[in-house]
Amino acid sequence: MNRTRALCVFLATALCVVDAQAGTSLGTGTGTGTGAAPASDAAGGDVTAPPPLDLELATARCGNLRSESALTLLDAARRALCANPRTRQAWAAVEAQKAVVGARKADYWPKLSASAAIGRVTADAQVPGHSELNSSFSGTSNELRLDLNWLLFDFGMRDASQGYETGLLTVALTTLDGAVQSVFLETAETYFKAQSSFAALEAATQAEHLARQILEVVTAKVDAGAGLESDRLQARATVAQASLDRVRTQSAYRGAIGTLAVALHLRPNVEITLAPMPASSELTRQTLPAIEALVGRALNTNPAVLAARARLDAARRAEQVARTAGRPQLALIAAGVRSDTPVDRVATRQTIDTTSVGVQLTVPLFDGQSRRSRIRQSEADALDRDAQLFSASREVENQVWTSYVGVVSSTDELEVCRELLAAAEASYELALGRYRSGIGGMLELLSAQSTVASARMQAASVTTQERLRRIRLSASLGTIDFDALQ
């Protein structure tokens, strides 16, 4: 429950963005459909075409990204949770079910109603043979009525219905939990893909810089008469290839930024500056909890399992509702009536006050086997929900295992990549020095430069993958890794 409350607070924070940023936008949005020409329907009448979706107007309450500040994962997650319709739908479902639970509580209170009636009445009474007994009346007739109905005992019907609706509220809350985590995880994956593309662009830019450095060294040797023209041509080809790789990675980076902008419900051409990647965690094999403990924790906290378990509980409560539907009901009833000249009872003007108090017992005798059919349906639904719970549990166990293996692999890869990059940079410096002194050859230098570029590219990829896999493991456990958001 604490986890659910924390996620709801996080979502509420995302949904409640400062009105100062959004309020004016709602009043000054410039839709492109307000001046559209009316279209003609098949009958010849004019119908106004609906305006196209104004993205800025639809997400104005979420505020705008500030171009001068770098985008962190926390900013991206908050924006996505605010603008994504799935979180809004899940939040609305929770509020609707809360209202249903509140309505069920009203069943325990007495029902009090009042009514009033007024009318114009004309009555003539004729007694054949006795004209002295004839009478007539013309005037108004009215009635004021107050009724009380209080269900005292229903042998568990109201309790079962209240428990069923409360169970559905739990389902809505866990569904909201799952929607928040699903949107967050999708945003994190898109965000880290953009980070990976940016890191690849930096690595490609550094590789191009090294290639140009090699070209300068080779050109200096050729101009001094100590180098070969073939070496310079080979160095120029290496620079061209490095430039081509940089252009390609730059295009991939722009595509990833556009995809991230769309995930945040912004225009794909918006300018986004990513925050620097934080240092990698010190997570190792020794600090990772045992897989058995992680699986056990996930089965108690993962939203998918909790939602399946809540649906099973609601199905069992629905079965209880069906069983209690055929039980007797005992109610207290009371009525107070004031009738002014009721013409169905009197022929002269007079007022009659009537008061009644009593108890009413209702016993269902025969319902055409409908209650038994509803019980069988509820039992079948409970069996289906139980199977869904089993399936969800197995799926979560697989997610935890896959994420766990990925995190373990990332910790090993990070350590190896650090060693690889250090060795590659040292090898390049050595090869460059050997070439300058005339001891080393061109192929040795280019090979060392290629190894450095590859090592930097792999290190950048593994770094982003390590953080993403850690977030996936956290999500499979049913939590949000707030450390990774910073």
C-alpha positions as CSV (number, residue, x, y, z in Angstrom):
1,M,0.0,0.0,0.0
2,N,2.9,2.4,0.7
3,R,4.2,1.6,-2.8
4,T,0.9,2.4,-4.3
5,R,0.6,5.6,-2.4
6,A,4.1,6.7,-3.5
7,L,3.3,6.0,-7.2
8,C,0.0,7.9,-6.9
9,V,1.9,10.9,-5.3
10,F,4.4,10.7,-8.2
11,L,1.6,10.6,-10.8
12,A,-0.3,13.4,-9.0
13,T,2.9,15.5,-9.1
14,A,3.2,14.9,-12.8
15,L,-0.5,15.7,-13.4
16,C,-0.5,18.9,-11.3
17,V,1.9,21.0,-13.2
18,V,2.1,24.7,-12.4
19,D,-1.0,26.4,-13.7
20,A,0.9,29.6,-14.5
21,Q,2.5,27.8,-17.4
22,A,-0.7,26.1,-18.6
23,G,-3.5,28.5,-17.8
24,T,-2.7,31.1,-20.4
25,S,-2.0,28.5,-23.1
26,L,-5.5,27.1,-22.7
27,G,-6.9,30.6,-23.5
28,T,-4.6,31.5,-26.3
29,G,-4.2,28.3,-28.2
30,T,-4.3,28.9,-32.0
31,G,-6.0,25.9,-33.6
32,T,-5.8,25.6,-37.3
33,G,-9.3,24.3,-37.7
34,T,-11.3,27.4,-36.6
35,G,-11.3,28.9,-40.0
36,A,-11.9,25.7,-42.0
37,A,-14.5,25.8,-44.7
38,P,-17.6,23.8,-44.0
39,A,-17.9,20.5,-45.9
40,S,-21.1,19.2,-47.5
41,D,-22.7,16.0,-46.4
42,A,-24.5,13.5,-48.7
43,A,-27.9,15.2,-48.2
44,G,-26.6,18.5,-49.4
45,G,-26.4,20.1,-46.0
46,D,-23.4,21.9,-44.6
47,V,-21.5,20.4,-41.7
48,T,-18.6,21.9,-39.9
49,A,-15.4,19.8,-40.2
50,P,-13.9,19.1,-36.8
51,P,-10.6,20.9,-36.2
52,P,-7.4,18.9,-36.2
53,L,-5.8,18.0,-32.9
54,D,-3.8,20.9,-31.5
55,L,-1.0,19.1,-29.7
56,E,0.1,22.1,-27.7
57,L,-3.4,22.8,-26.6
58,A,-4.0,19.2,-25.6
59,T,-0.9,19.0,-23.4
60,A,-0.8,22.7,-22.2
61,R,-1.5,21.7,-18.6
62,C,1.8,19.8,-18.6
63,G,3.9,22.9,-19.3
64,N,6.7,23.4,-21.7
65,L,10.3,22.1,-21.6
66,R,12.8,24.8,-21.0
67,S,15.3,24.9,-23.8
68,E,18.0,26.3,-21.6
69,S,17.9,23.3,-19.2
70,A,19.1,19.8,-19.9
71,L,16.4,17.1,-19.9
72,T,16.9,14.5,-17.2
73,L,15.0,11.2,-17.0
74,L,13.0,12.6,-14.1
75,D,11.8,15.5,-16.3
76,A,11.0,13.1,-19.1
77,A,9.1,10.8,-16.8
78,R,7.1,13.6,-15.3
79,R,6.2,15.0,-18.7
80,A,5.2,11.6,-20.1
81,L,3.0,10.7,-17.1
82,C,1.2,14.0,-17.3
83,A,0.6,13.9,-21.1
84,N,0.0,10.2,-21.7
85,P,-3.7,9.3,-22.0
86,R,-3.2,5.9,-20.4
87,T,-2.3,7.4,-17.0
88,R,-5.3,9.8,-17.2
89,Q,-7.6,7.0,-18.1
90,A,-6.4,4.8,-15.2
91,W,-6.6,7.8,-12.8
92,A,-10.2,8.5,-14.0
93,A,-11.1,4.8,-13.5
94,V,-9.9,5.0,-9.9
95,E,-11.9,8.1,-9.2
96,A,-15.0,6.6,-10.8
97,Q,-14.7,3.4,-8.7
98,K,-14.2,5.5,-5.6
99,A,-17.6,7.1,-6.3
100,V,-19.1,3.6,-6.8
101,V,-17.8,2.5,-3.4
102,G,-19.2,5.7,-1.8
103,A,-22.6,5.0,-3.4
104,R,-22.6,1.5,-1.9
105,K,-22.1,3.0,1.6
106,A,-25.4,4.7,1.1
107,D,-27.2,1.4,1.3
108,Y,-26.6,1.3,5.0
109,W,-28.5,4.6,5.5
110,P,-32.3,5.1,5.6
111,K,-34.1,6.4,2.5
112,L,-36.3,9.4,3.1
113,S,-38.5,10.8,0.3
114,A,-41.1,13.5,0.1
115,S,-43.8,14.1,-2.4
116,A,-46.6,16.6,-3.0
117,A,-49.6,16.7,-5.3
118,I,-52.2,19.3,-6.0
119,G,-55.1,19.4,-8.4
120,R,-58.5,20.9,-9.3
121,V,-61.4,18.6,-8.4
122,T,-65.1,18.8,-9.4
123,A,-67.4,16.1,-8.0
124,D,-71.2,15.6,-8.4
125,A,-73.2,12.9,-6.5
126,Q,-76.7,12.1,-7.8
127,V,-79.1,9.8,-5.8
128,P,-82.0,8.8,-7.9
129,G,-85.3,9.3,-6.1
130,H,-83.7,11.2,-3.3
131,S,-82.7,14.6,-4.6
132,E,-82.2,15.8,-1.1
133,L,-79.2,13.6,-0.8
134,N,-77.5,15.0,-4.0
135,S,-74.3,16.8,-3.4
136,S,-71.6,18.6,-5.4
137,F,-68.1,19.9,-4.7
138,S,-65.7,22.0,-6.7
139,G,-62.3,23.0,-5.4
140,T,-58.7,22.0,-4.9
141,S,-57.3,18.8,-3.5
142,N,-53.7,18.3,-2.4
143,E,-51.6,15.8,-0.6
144,L,-48.3,16.0,1.2
145,R,-46.4,12.7,1.8
146,L,-43.2,11.7,3.7
147,D,-41.9,8.1,3.4
148,L,-39.1,6.4,5.3
149,N,-37.6,3.1,4.3
150,W,-34.6,1.7,6.3
151,L,-33.2,-1.7,5.5
152,L,-32.3,-3.2,8.8
153,F,-31.1,-6.8,8.0
154,D,-30.3,-8.4,4.6
155,F,-28.2,-11.2,5.9
156,G,-24.9,-10.1,4.3
157,M,-26.1,-8.7,1.0
158,R,-24.9,-5.2,1.5
159,D,-21.6,-6.3,3.1
160,A,-20.9,-8.6,0.1
161,S,-21.7,-5.8,-2.4
162,Q,-19.5,-3.3,-0.5
163,G,-16.7,-5.8,-0.5
164,Y,-17.1,-6.5,-4.2
165,E,-16.9,-2.8,-5.1
166,T,-13.9,-2.3,-2.8
167,G,-12.2,-5.2,-4.5
168,L,-12.8,-3.5,-7.9
169,L,-11.3,-0.3,-6.4
170,T,-8.2,-2.3,-5.5
171,V,-8.1,-3.5,-9.2
172,A,-8.3,0.0,-10.4
173,L,-5.5,1.1,-8.1
174,T,-3.2,-1.7,-9.2
175,T,-4.1,-1.0,-12.8
176,L,-3.1,2.6,-12.2
177,D,0.1,1.3,-10.7
178,G,0.8,-0.7,-13.8
179,A,0.0,2.1,-16.2
180,V,2.4,4.5,-14.3
181,Q,5.2,1.9,-14.4
182,S,4.5,1.0,-18.0
183,V,4.6,4.6,-19.2
184,F,7.7,5.2,-17.1
185,L,9.5,2.2,-18.4
186,E,8.6,3.1,-22.0
187,T,9.9,6.6,-21.5
188,A,13.1,5.3,-19.8
189,E,13.8,3.0,-22.8
190,T,13.2,5.9,-25.3
191,Y,15.3,8.2,-23.2
192,F,18.2,5.9,-22.9
193,K,18.1,5.0,-26.6
194,A,18.5,8.7,-27.2
195,Q,21.4,8.8,-24.6
196,S,23.0,5.8,-26.4
197,S,22.7,7.6,-29.7
198,F,24.3,10.7,-28.2
199,A,27.1,8.6,-26.8
200,A,27.6,6.9,-30.1
201,L,27.8,10.4,-31.8
202,E,30.4,11.5,-29.2
203,A,32.4,8.3,-29.9
204,A,32.2,8.8,-33.7
205,T,33.2,12.5,-33.3
206,Q,36.3,11.4,-31.2
207,A,37.1,8.8,-33.8
208,E,37.0,11.4,-36.5
209,H,39.3,13.6,-34.4
210,L,41.8,10.8,-34.0
211,A,41.7,10.1,-37.7
212,R,42.4,13.8,-38.5
213,Q,45.2,13.7,-35.9
214,I,46.7,10.8,-37.7
215,L,46.3,12.6,-41.1
216,E,48.2,15.6,-39.7
217,V,51.1,13.4,-38.4
218,V,51.3,11.5,-41.7
219,T,51.1,14.7,-43.7
220,A,53.9,16.2,-41.7
221,K,56.1,13.2,-42.3
222,V,55.4,13.1,-46.0
223,D,56.1,16.9,-46.3
224,A,59.4,16.3,-44.5
225,G,60.3,13.5,-46.9
226,A,60.2,10.8,-44.3
227,G,56.8,9.3,-45.1
228,L,55.0,7.6,-48.0
229,E,52.3,9.2,-50.1
230,S,50.3,6.0,-49.8
231,D,50.2,6.5,-46.1
232,R,48.7,9.9,-46.5
233,L,46.1,8.6,-49.0
234,Q,45.2,5.8,-46.5
235,A,44.9,8.4,-43.7
236,R,42.7,10.6,-45.9
237,A,40.5,7.6,-46.6
238,T,40.3,6.8,-42.9
239,V,39.2,10.4,-42.2
240,A,36.5,10.2,-44.8
241,Q,35.2,7.0,-43.4
242,A,35.2,8.4,-39.9
243,S,33.3,11.5,-41.1
244,L,30.8,9.3,-42.8
245,D,30.3,7.3,-39.6
246,R,29.9,10.5,-37.7
247,V,27.2,11.8,-40.1
248,R,25.3,8.5,-39.9
249,T,25.4,8.5,-36.1
250,Q,24.3,12.1,-36.0
251,S,21.3,11.2,-38.2
252,A,20.5,8.4,-35.8
253,Y,20.8,10.7,-32.9
254,R,18.4,13.2,-34.4
255,G,15.9,10.4,-35.1
256,A,16.2,9.2,-31.5
257,I,15.6,12.7,-30.2
258,G,12.5,13.0,-32.4
259,T,11.2,9.7,-31.1
260,L,11.8,10.9,-27.5
261,A,9.9,14.1,-28.2
262,V,7.0,12.2,-29.6
263,A,7.0,10.0,-26.5
264,L,6.8,13.2,-24.4
265,H,3.9,14.3,-26.6
266,L,5.9,17.1,-28.2
267,R,6.6,17.9,-31.8
268,P,9.3,15.7,-33.2
269,N,11.4,18.7,-34.4
270,V,11.5,20.3,-30.9
271,E,15.0,21.1,-29.6
272,I,15.9,18.8,-26.7
273,T,19.2,18.8,-24.8
274,L,19.9,15.7,-22.8
275,A,21.5,15.8,-19.4
276,P,24.9,14.2,-19.0
277,M,24.8,10.5,-18.0
278,P,25.5,10.1,-14.3
279,A,28.3,7.9,-13.2
280,S,27.6,4.1,-13.3
281,S,26.5,2.5,-10.1
282,E,28.8,0.4,-8.0
283,L,26.4,-2.5,-8.3
284,T,28.3,-5.8,-8.5
285,R,27.5,-9.5,-8.3
286,Q,28.2,-9.5,-4.6
287,T,25.8,-6.5,-3.8
288,L,22.9,-8.0,-5.9
289,P,20.3,-9.7,-3.8
290,A,19.7,-13.4,-4.5
291,I,17.3,-14.2,-7.3
292,E,15.0,-16.2,-5.0
293,A,14.5,-13.1,-2.9
294,L,13.9,-10.9,-5.9
295,V,11.3,-13.3,-7.3
296,G,9.5,-13.5,-4.0
297,R,9.5,-9.7,-3.7
298,A,8.1,-9.3,-7.2
299,L,5.2,-11.7,-6.6
300,N,4.2,-9.5,-3.7
301,T,4.7,-6.1,-5.3
302,N,4.5,-6.3,-9.1
303,P,1.4,-4.5,-10.4
304,A,0.5,-7.2,-12.9
305,V,0.4,-9.9,-10.2
306,L,-1.4,-7.5,-7.7
307,A,-4.0,-6.7,-10.4
308,A,-4.5,-10.4,-11.2
309,R,-4.8,-11.2,-7.5
310,A,-7.3,-8.3,-6.9
311,R,-9.4,-9.5,-9.9
312,L,-9.5,-13.0,-8.4
313,D,-10.6,-11.6,-5.0
314,A,-13.2,-9.5,-6.7
315,A,-14.5,-12.5,-8.6
316,R,-14.8,-14.4,-5.3
317,R,-16.7,-11.5,-3.8
318,A,-19.0,-11.5,-6.8
319,E,-19.8,-15.1,-6.0
320,Q,-20.6,-14.1,-2.5
321,V,-22.9,-11.4,-3.8
322,A,-24.7,-13.9,-5.9
323,R,-25.2,-16.2,-3.0
324,T,-26.6,-13.6,-0.7
325,A,-29.0,-12.1,-3.3
326,G,-31.7,-14.7,-2.5
327,R,-31.8,-14.1,1.3
328,P,-34.7,-12.4,3.1
329,Q,-34.7,-8.7,3.9
330,L,-36.1,-6.9,6.9
331,A,-36.9,-3.2,6.6
332,L,-38.4,-0.5,8.8
333,I,-41.0,1.5,6.9
334,A,-42.8,4.7,8.0
335,A,-45.1,7.1,6.3
336,G,-46.8,10.4,7.1
337,V,-49.6,11.7,4.9
338,R,-51.7,14.9,5.0
339,S,-54.5,14.9,2.5
340,D,-56.6,18.0,1.9
341,T,-60.0,16.8,0.5
342,P,-59.1,13.5,-1.1
343,V,-62.0,13.1,-3.5
344,D,-61.6,9.3,-3.6
345,R,-62.5,9.2,0.1
346,V,-64.7,12.2,0.9
347,A,-67.2,14.5,-1.0
348,T,-66.8,17.5,1.3
349,R,-63.8,19.7,2.1
350,Q,-61.8,18.3,5.0
351,T,-58.2,17.4,6.0
352,I,-57.1,13.9,6.9
353,D,-53.7,13.1,8.6
354,T,-52.4,9.5,8.4
355,T,-49.3,8.1,10.1
356,S,-48.0,4.6,9.8
357,V,-44.9,2.8,11.2
358,G,-44.0,-0.9,10.7
359,V,-41.6,-3.5,9.6
360,Q,-41.6,-5.2,6.2
361,L,-40.1,-8.7,5.6
362,T,-39.3,-9.7,2.0
363,V,-38.6,-13.3,1.3
364,P,-37.7,-14.4,-2.3
365,L,-39.5,-17.6,-3.1
366,F,-38.8,-18.3,-6.8
367,D,-36.7,-16.5,-9.3
368,G,-36.6,-19.0,-12.2
369,Q,-33.1,-20.4,-11.2
370,S,-31.5,-17.0,-12.0
371,R,-29.6,-16.9,-8.7
372,R,-28.2,-20.3,-9.2
373,S,-27.1,-19.4,-12.7
374,R,-25.4,-16.3,-11.4
375,I,-23.6,-18.4,-8.8
376,R,-22.3,-20.8,-11.4
377,Q,-21.2,-17.9,-13.6
378,S,-19.3,-16.3,-10.6
379,E,-17.6,-19.7,-9.9
380,A,-16.5,-20.0,-13.5
381,D,-15.2,-16.4,-13.4
382,A,-13.2,-17.1,-10.3
383,L,-11.6,-20.1,-12.0
384,D,-10.7,-18.0,-15.0
385,R,-9.2,-15.2,-12.7
386,D,-7.2,-17.9,-10.8
387,A,-5.7,-19.1,-14.1
388,Q,-4.8,-15.5,-15.0
389,L,-3.1,-15.0,-11.7
390,F,-1.0,-18.1,-12.3
391,S,-0.1,-16.9,-15.8
392,A,0.8,-13.4,-14.5
393,S,3.0,-14.9,-11.8
394,R,4.9,-17.0,-14.2
395,E,5.4,-14.0,-16.6
396,V,6.7,-11.8,-13.8
397,E,9.1,-14.5,-12.7
398,N,10.5,-14.7,-16.2
399,Q,10.8,-10.9,-16.3
400,V,12.7,-10.8,-13.1
401,W,15.0,-13.5,-14.2
402,T,15.7,-11.9,-17.6
403,S,16.3,-8.5,-16.0
404,Y,18.5,-10.0,-13.3
405,V,20.6,-11.8,-15.9
406,G,20.9,-8.5,-17.9
407,V,22.0,-6.6,-14.8
408,V,24.6,-9.2,-13.9
409,S,25.8,-9.2,-17.5
410,S,26.0,-5.4,-17.5
411,T,28.2,-5.3,-14.4
412,D,30.6,-7.7,-16.0
413,E,30.6,-5.9,-19.4
414,L,31.2,-2.5,-17.7
415,E,34.3,-3.9,-15.9
416,V,35.6,-5.4,-19.1
417,C,34.9,-2.3,-21.2
418,R,36.8,-0.1,-18.8
419,E,39.8,-2.4,-19.2
420,L,39.4,-2.6,-22.9
421,L,39.2,1.2,-23.3
422,A,42.2,1.8,-21.1
423,A,44.3,-0.7,-23.0
424,A,43.1,0.6,-26.4
425,E,44.0,4.2,-25.5
426,A,47.4,3.2,-24.2
427,S,48.0,1.1,-27.4
428,Y,47.0,4.0,-29.6
429,E,49.4,6.4,-27.8
430,L,52.2,3.9,-28.2
431,A,51.4,3.2,-31.9
432,L,51.3,7.0,-32.6
433,G,54.6,7.5,-30.9
434,R,56.2,4.6,-32.7
435,Y,54.9,6.0,-36.1
436,R,56.3,9.4,-35.4
437,S,59.7,8.0,-34.5
438,G,59.7,5.9,-37.7
439,I,59.6,2.6,-35.9
440,G,55.9,1.7,-36.3
441,G,53.9,1.3,-39.5
442,M,50.8,2.8,-40.8
443,L,48.7,-0.3,-40.5
444,E,49.6,-0.6,-36.8
445,L,48.6,3.0,-36.2
446,L,45.2,2.6,-38.0
447,S,44.5,-0.6,-36.2
448,A,45.1,1.0,-32.8
449,Q,42.9,3.9,-33.8
450,S,40.1,1.6,-34.9
451,T,40.4,-0.3,-31.6
452,V,40.0,2.9,-29.6
453,A,37.0,4.0,-31.6
454,S,35.3,0.5,-31.1
455,A,36.1,0.5,-27.4
456,R,34.6,3.9,-26.9
457,M,31.5,3.0,-28.8
458,Q,31.1,-0.2,-26.8
459,A,31.7,1.5,-23.5
460,A,29.0,4.1,-24.3
461,S,26.5,1.4,-25.3
462,V,27.2,-0.7,-22.2
463,T,26.9,2.3,-19.9
464,T,23.4,3.2,-21.1
465,Q,22.4,-0.5,-21.2
466,E,23.4,-1.0,-17.6
467,R,21.2,1.8,-16.3
468,L,18.3,0.7,-18.5
469,R,18.6,-2.9,-17.4
470,R,18.7,-1.8,-13.8
471,I,15.5,0.2,-14.3
472,R,13.9,-2.9,-16.0
473,L,14.8,-5.0,-13.0
474,S,13.3,-2.4,-10.7
475,A,10.1,-2.2,-12.7
476,S,9.8,-6.0,-12.7
477,L,9.9,-5.8,-8.9
478,G,7.0,-3.3,-9.0
479,T,9.0,-0.2,-8.0
480,I,10.4,2.8,-9.7
481,D,14.1,3.3,-9.4
482,F,14.2,7.0,-8.3
483,D,18.0,6.9,-8.1
484,A,18.1,6.4,-11.8
485,L,15.9,9.4,-12.3
486,Q,18.4,11.9,-11.0
